[in-house]
Amino acid sequence: MEVNSLSSSSCGTFDFCPMKWFLVYNLGYRESPHYKATLGSICHKVLETIANKKLTIQNSKRKTFVDKEIGKIHIEKHDVENIIERSYKYYTTVQDTHNKYDESHLKTVKEWVYKALLYNNGEYDPMNLHIIEPEQKFSYVIEKPWSMYETQLLSGEMIDGFLTINGIIDLVTKVDNDTYMVLDWKTGRKYDWNKDRNKTYELLHDDIQLMMYYYVCSKKYPNITNWNICINYINDGGPVVLTFGPEDMDRIENKIRGYFEDIKSVEIPRQNKSWKCKKFCYFGTTTFGDTHIKPLTQRKDGELENVGQYMCKCSQVKYCLENRPIDSVIINMKQEGFEFRKNNKSSESGV
């Protein structure tokens, strides 16, 4: 498969199912949002806005700031309730028009937000923290011999560059002059659905998302000696704080390299077939528009459809990959407007 960038979510998708990875990251298809994911996004937006409010107080005498999604926020007039309602309105009427929402969903968001703000007498309330940067987007190019990629297309064009790691850090705060903390909010369970096990402290210390956070932050803030990475499970036990240091860098880089090489080596992505295909995966329950292709033979072991049913997106792409070169499938089946191939030559863009 073609890979020139990784994020923690793309690594998680590969762990879940290589075929799903191919559909999302090589063909450009996206799943319709689940309503719980949207509620989580609303909660994140509220906490992000509160952090920006505190940052504005720290750094200037301005009384207002503008959030690009929910508009102007007045430091004194707009309290938590107002921010919740505005965030809820934006996400449920603009961002997610697929699901239906009512007052019970707004109530749930309020419960989640206040759980986060009131935990341990407000220990993780952004208004009580020294804010460095909320909602920090990063795109870091790893310039190492192992991170180079080179792909020749059917047209003969050669695409090459270096692996980029991408993501968003919810919040970076200052603990003291030598110590910063990364704060990541989670509204779901402290559970690894790919491997069906609870996330222990040891497993979290090997979590690709938290490892990427430290890797990137150590590059952006080279003068900071100590890093605490706090993953706050709002609805499942609260915060877990992990420490990372220079001794972890080789381990982290090897983890990233492992994903890069494993994904790159896949010629025909396999389907991780289980009950999760129908429960969790959009591509196992939907068909391509205007296509009604039925299985050509009797049901085989592992197929997602019964005889006579239409092929789901996952099975149809699998069928095409078994009968055409992967480049041909990418060119002819990718989502309209999706452009995967970009050259990453250097890390001058920074993080």
C-alpha positions in Angstrom: 0.0 0.0 0.0 1.1 3.6 -0.5 2.0 5.5 2.7 3.7 8.8 3.0 2.2 10.0 6.3 1.0 8.5 9.6 -1.1 9.6 12.5 -2.2 7.8 15.6 -5.6 7.3 14.1 -4.2 5.8 10.9 -2.1 3.5 12.9 -5.2 2.5 14.9 -7.1 1.9 11.7 -4.3 -0.4 10.4 -4.4 -2.4 13.6 -8.2 -2.7 13.3 -8.1 -3.8 9.6 -5.6 -3.2 6.8 -8.5 -3.2 4.2 -10.1 -0.3 6.1 -6.8 1.5 6.1 -6.6 1.1 2.3 -10.2 2.4 1.9 -9.6 5.5 4.0 -5.9 6.4 3.4 -5.4 5.2 -0.2 -8.9 5.7 -1.6 -10.0 8.7 0.5 -13.3 7.4 1.8 -14.6 8.6 5.1 -17.1 7.1 7.6 -20.2 8.9 8.6 -19.7 10.1 12.2 -21.2 8.2 15.1 -23.3 10.5 17.4 -21.0 9.6 20.3 -18.0 10.8 18.3 -19.8 14.1 17.7 -20.6 14.5 21.4 -16.9 13.9 22.1 -16.0 16.6 19.6 -18.3 19.0 21.2 -16.7 18.3 24.6 -13.3 18.9 23.1 -14.4 22.1 21.5 -15.7 23.4 24.8 -12.4 22.6 26.7 -10.4 24.0 23.8 -12.4 27.3 23.9 -11.9 27.5 27.7 -8.2 27.0 27.2 -8.1 29.8 24.6 -10.0 32.0 27.0 -7.3 31.5 29.7 -4.6 32.0 27.1 -6.1 35.3 26.1 -6.2 36.4 29.8 -2.5 35.3 30.2 -1.1 37.1 27.2 -3.1 40.2 26.6 -5.6 42.8 27.9 -8.1 41.9 25.2 -11.6 41.2 26.3 -12.6 39.0 23.3 -11.2 36.4 21.0 -12.6 34.7 17.9 -13.0 31.0 17.5 -13.2 30.1 13.9 -16.1 27.7 14.5 -18.3 29.2 17.2 -17.5 32.9 16.8 -16.5 35.7 19.1 -16.1 34.9 22.8 -16.2 37.6 25.4 -14.0 36.9 28.3 -16.4 38.2 31.0 -19.8 37.6 29.4 -19.4 34.1 27.9 -19.3 31.5 30.6 -19.1 27.7 30.4 -22.8 27.2 29.7 -22.7 29.7 26.9 -19.7 28.0 25.3 -21.3 24.6 25.6 -24.5 25.7 23.9 -22.7 27.4 21.1 -20.4 24.4 20.5 -23.4 22.1 20.6 -25.3 24.1 18.1 -22.3 24.3 15.7 -21.5 20.5 15.7 -25.1 19.3 15.6 -26.4 21.7 12.8 -23.3 22.3 10.7 -20.6 19.7 11.3 -22.8 16.6 11.7 -26.1 16.6 9.7 -26.1 12.8 9.5 -27.4 12.1 13.1 -30.4 13.5 15.0 -29.9 15.3 18.3 -32.2 16.3 21.2 -32.0 17.8 24.7 -30.7 14.5 26.1 -27.6 14.8 24.0 -27.0 18.3 25.2 -27.4 17.1 28.8 -24.8 14.4 28.2 -22.3 16.9 26.8 -22.8 19.1 29.9 -22.2 16.2 32.2 -19.0 15.3 30.4 -17.7 18.9 30.4 -18.3 19.4 34.1 -16.7 16.0 35.0 -13.6 17.2 33.2 -13.6 20.7 34.8 -14.5 19.6 38.4 -12.2 16.6 38.7 -10.1 16.8 41.9 -11.3 20.3 42.7 -10.5 21.6 39.2 -7.0 20.2 38.8 -7.4 19.9 35.0 -9.7 22.9 34.4 -7.8 25.0 31.8 -8.7 28.1 33.7 -6.5 26.8 36.6 -3.5 25.9 34.3 -0.7 27.9 32.6 -1.6 27.5 28.9 1.2 27.2 26.3 -0.9 26.2 23.3 -4.4 24.7 22.8 -5.3 22.5 19.8 -1.8 22.2 18.5 -1.7 20.8 15.0 1.5 19.2 14.0 3.0 17.9 10.8 6.6 16.7 11.2 8.8 15.1 8.5 11.1 12.4 9.7 14.3 12.7 7.6 15.9 9.3 8.2 17.2 6.7 5.7 14.4 4.3 6.8 11.6 6.9 6.4 12.2 7.4 2.6 9.5 6.2 0.3 9.5 5.8 -3.5 6.6 4.7 -5.7 6.4 4.4 -9.4 2.9 4.9 -10.8 1.5 3.1 -13.8 2.0 6.4 -15.7 5.7 6.1 -15.0 5.8 9.1 -12.7 8.0 8.6 -9.7 6.8 9.8 -6.3 9.3 10.1 -3.4 9.9 11.8 -0.2 10.1 11.3 3.6 7.5 10.0 6.1 5.4 12.7 7.8 3.7 12.2 11.2 0.5 14.3 11.7 -1.9 14.9 14.5 -3.5 17.4 16.9 -2.6 17.8 20.6 -5.5 18.9 22.7 -3.5 21.1 25.1 0.1 21.9 26.1 0.6 23.5 29.6 3.5 24.6 31.7 4.1 22.9 35.0 7.3 24.8 35.8 10.3 26.1 33.9 11.7 22.7 33.2 8.4 20.7 32.8 5.5 20.9 30.4 2.4 18.7 30.3 0.5 17.4 27.3 -3.2 17.0 28.1 -5.4 14.8 26.0 -9.1 14.4 26.6 -11.0 11.1 26.0 -14.7 10.7 26.4 -14.7 7.0 25.6 -13.6 3.9 27.5 -10.0 3.1 28.6 -10.1 0.1 26.3 -8.2 -1.2 23.3 -11.0 -2.4 21.0 -8.5 -3.7 18.4 -7.0 -6.2 20.9 -10.0 -6.5 23.3 -8.2 -5.5 26.5 -8.1 -2.7 29.0 -5.4 -0.1 28.6 -3.1 -0.5 31.6 -0.4 2.0 32.5 2.2 -0.2 30.7 0.1 -0.4 27.6 -0.5 3.4 27.5 3.3 3.9 27.8 3.5 2.0 24.5 0.5 3.8 22.9 1.4 5.3 19.5 -0.6 8.5 20.1 1.2 9.4 23.3 4.5 8.4 21.9 4.0 10.7 18.9 3.0 13.5 21.2 6.3 13.3 23.1 8.3 12.8 19.9 6.9 16.0 18.3 6.9 18.1 21.5 10.5 17.3 22.2 11.4 18.7 18.7 9.2 21.8 19.1 10.3 22.6 22.6 13.9 21.4 22.8 14.7 23.4 26.0 12.1 21.6 28.0 13.7 18.8 30.0 10.7 17.0 31.5 7.4 15.9 29.8 4.2 14.6 31.5 1.7 13.2 29.0 -1.7 13.1 30.6 -4.5 11.2 29.0 -7.8 12.1 30.8 -10.5 9.5 30.5 -13.3 11.8 31.5 -15.9 8.9 31.8 -13.6 6.1 32.8 -11.5 6.8 35.8 -10.1 10.2 35.0 -6.5 11.1 34.2 -3.5 8.8 33.7 -0.2 10.7 33.8 2.9 9.2 32.0 6.4 10.5 31.8 8.6 10.4 28.7 12.2 11.4 28.2 15.2 11.2 25.8 15.6 7.6 26.7 12.3 6.8 25.0 13.2 8.3 21.6 14.7 5.2 20.0 11.8 3.1 21.2 9.3 5.6 19.8 11.1 6.0 16.4 11.2 2.2 16.1 7.5 2.0 16.8 6.7 4.6 14.0 9.1 2.8 11.7 7.4 -0.5 12.3 4.0 0.9 11.3 5.5 2.6 8.2 7.3 -0.6 7.0 4.4 -2.9 7.8 1.9 -0.8 5.9 4.3 -0.2 3.0 4.9 -3.9 2.6 1.2 -4.8 2.1 0.4 -5.7 -1.5 -3.2 -6.8 -1.1 -4.7 -5.7 2.3 -6.4 -8.4 4.3 -9.8 -8.1 5.9 -9.7 -8.6 9.7 -13.1 -10.4 9.6 -15.1 -10.5 12.9 -18.3 -9.4 14.4 -16.8 -5.9 14.4 -17.2 -5.6 10.6 -21.0 -5.2 11.0 -20.9 -3.5 14.4 -18.2 -0.9 14.0 -17.1 -0.6 10.3 -19.0 1.7 7.9 -17.4 -0.1 4.9 -18.7 -3.5 6.0 -22.4 -2.2 6.1 -22.6 0.1 3.0 -22.3 -0.3 -0.8 -20.8 2.1 -3.3 -23.4 4.4 -4.8 -25.0 3.1 -8.0 -23.4 -0.3 -7.7 -25.3 -3.5 -7.0 -22.7 -6.2 -7.5 -23.7 -9.5 -6.0 -21.2 -12.2 -5.0 -20.3 -14.2 -8.1 -20.0 -17.6 -6.3 -21.3 -19.4 -3.3 -20.3 -17.8 0.0 -16.6 -18.4 0.9 -15.1 -18.5 4.3 -14.8 -15.0 5.7 -17.0 -13.2 3.2 -19.1 -10.5 4.7 -22.2 -11.1 2.7 -24.6 -14.0 2.4 -25.4 -15.4 -1.1 -27.7 -13.0 -3.0 -26.7 -9.9 -1.0 -25.0 -7.0 -2.6 -21.2 -6.6 -2.0 -20.3 -4.1 0.7 -17.6 -1.6 -0.1 -15.0 -3.6 1.7 -15.7 -6.8 -0.3 -16.0 -5.0 -3.6 -12.6 -3.4 -3.2 -11.1 -6.7 -2.2 -12.6 -8.3 -5.3 -11.0 -5.5 -7.5 -7.6 -5.9 -5.8 -7.6 -9.6 -6.5 -8.2 -8.9 -10.2 -6.3 -5.6 -10.9 -3.0 -4.0 -9.9 -3.2 -1.9 -6.8 -2.2 1.3 -8.6 -5.1 0.8 -11.0 -7.5 0.3 -8.1 -6.3 3.6 -6.5 -6.5 5.6 -9.7 -10.0 4.3 -10.7 -11.7 3.8 -7.3 -10.5 6.7 -5.2 -13.0 9.2 -3.9 -13.5 12.1 -6.3 -11.3 15.0 -5.3 -9.1 12.9 -3.0 -5.4 13.4 -3.6 -3.1 11.1 -1.7 0.2 11.5 -3.3 2.3 14.4 -2.1 6.1 14.8 -1.9 7.6 15.5 1.5 11.1 16.6 1.0 12.1 18.3 4.3 10.8 19.2 7.7 11.2 23.0 7.2 7.5 23.4 7.7 8.1 22.3 11.3 5.5 21.3 13.8 
